[in-house]
Amino acid sequence: MARAGGSGTGASGLAGNGDFDLYSPAPEHVELRAAVRGLVEDKIAPMAAEVDQSGEFPQAAYDALRLSGFHAIHIPTEYGGEGGDALAACIVIEEVARGCASSSLIPAVNKLGTMPLLIAGSQELKQRYLPEVASGEAMFSYGLSEREAGSDAAGMKTRAIADGDDWVLNGQKSWITNAGESSYYTVMAVTDPDKGPKGISAFVVHAHDEGFSVGTKERKLGIHGSPTREIIFDNCHIPGDRIIGEPGTGFATAMATLDHTRITIGAQAVGIAQAALDVATSYARQREQFGKPIAAFQGLQFMLADMAMKLEAARQLVYVAAAKSERCDPDLTFFGAAAKCFASDAAMEITTDAVQVLGGAGYTEDWPVERYMRDAKITQIYEGTNQVQRIVMARQLLAGLT
Ligand code: CAA
C-alpha cells in the first residue's frame, strides 16, 4: 500500500525525501487486525474446540462477525458493505482462522460466492443480492465442483436449459461449503454442451427455489463447524434474469473468481499456522525434560525457527498476492495459485511440527494442535488441489505471464 511522507533513513539513498512505497501494511490494516484479533479472542476462539466437537455451525461467531462488519468485509460501500480491500479481507480471514478455522469460512465463502457477481454480474443483480450479504441477512455459497468433476471443473454435467425466459437446472454440485446455511448459491452449469468451457454459464440459485435441495452433511477430518454438502437441482426453474453475465462466460468467471479467492485460503492457512506456532512456542518454553525447558535444546529451536520462517514467507506471499488481487494485475493468476499453494503446504508442515513439539500431548484433544493439523489439511485441497495450483502456475510461467 502506498504511503507518503516518511522520513527515509535508507542507507542506499533510495528512500529519502518524499513519496515512496513503504513496504508495510497501512495504519488502517494494522488497526483492522487489532480489532479483529480482539473480537476473535473474546468471542470466537473460546468456542472453537466446542464447535469442532459438536460440528454445529458457529452461529455465535457469525453473529459477532456480523455485528462488527467482518462477516463480508469485501462488499463495496455502494452495496451497503464495508468496502474492505483484498488485503483487509485476508487480514480478517487470517485472524479469524487463528482462533477458529471453521468460522473463518464465513468471510471467506461470502467472498467466494459473491465474487462472480462482482466480476461479471449486472448492476441490477449486484443491487439485488449484495446488500443482503453486507447486512448479514444472507450468506452466499459457490457451486462449481461435481462428484465426477473436481479438478477437471470444465467436465461438469449439471445442465441449464432455456425454457422461454427461464432456465431449468438439473444435476448436482459437490463439496459446497456452508451449503444449507447460505441463502444464495452461485452455480455453474452447462448451457451449450458442444462448446466445452465456453458452453458453461453462471447463475444465482436461491435456497428456497423449487427443485433445489441440499444433501446430508459430509463427515470430515476437520473444519467441522463449516457444513459441506451436495446441492441438488431437480427441474429447478429460475428466472432468466438470474444469469451472471452472458451465456458461455460462466467458466471464465469461475476461474477469475478463484484467482482472487485462492489468496483468502492462503490467508486462512496462515492464520491456522500462526495459532500452531503460538502454542508450540509457549509449550516449548514451559515443558521441562532433562532438567530444562525443551526450548533450550537446539533441535527444538531449529524446528521452531523453521516453522516461523515458513509462516512469515507464506504471510508475505499472501499479502503481495492480495495487493495484486486489488489491482487486478496481469500476473494475478500466478500469484493467486502460488499464495494458496505455498501457504497451505507451509500450514500443513507447521501444524504437523507443532504436534511433534508437544509430543504425546500434541496428539491428544487436551491441546488444540491436533485440531489445527486436521483443519490445515483442507487448505491443500479446496479451491483447487495444490497439484492444480502447480498446473496453473506452470501454464502461466510457460506462457510468459509471470
Ligand atoms: N481467468 C479467466 N478465464 C480463465 C482463467 C482465468 N484464470 N483460466 C481459464 N479461463 C478460461 C479461458 O477462457 C480458457 O479459454 P482459453 O484458453 O481459450 O483462453 C477457458 O477458461 C478454459 O481454460 P483451460 O483450458 O485452462 O481449462 P482446463 O479445462 O484445462 O482447466 C484447470 C484448467 C486449471 C485445471 C481448472 O479446471 C481448475 O482450476 N480446476 C480446479 C477447480 C477448482 O479450483 N475447484 C475448486 C472449487 S471451489 C471449492 O473448493 C468449494 C468451496 O466451497 C471452498
Boltz pocket constraint, residues with backbone or C-beta under 6 A from the ligand:
constraints:
  - pocket:
      binder: B
      contacts: [[A, 109], [A, 142], [A, 144], [A, 145], [A, 150], [A, 151], [A, 152], [A, 153], [A, 154], [A, 174], [A, 175], [A, 176], [A, 177], [A, 197], [A, 251], [A, 252], [A, 253], [A, 255], [A, 256], [A, 258], [A, 259], [A, 333], [A, 381], [A, 382], [A, 383], [A, 384], [A, 385], [A, 388], [A, 391], [A, 392]]
      max_distance: 6.0
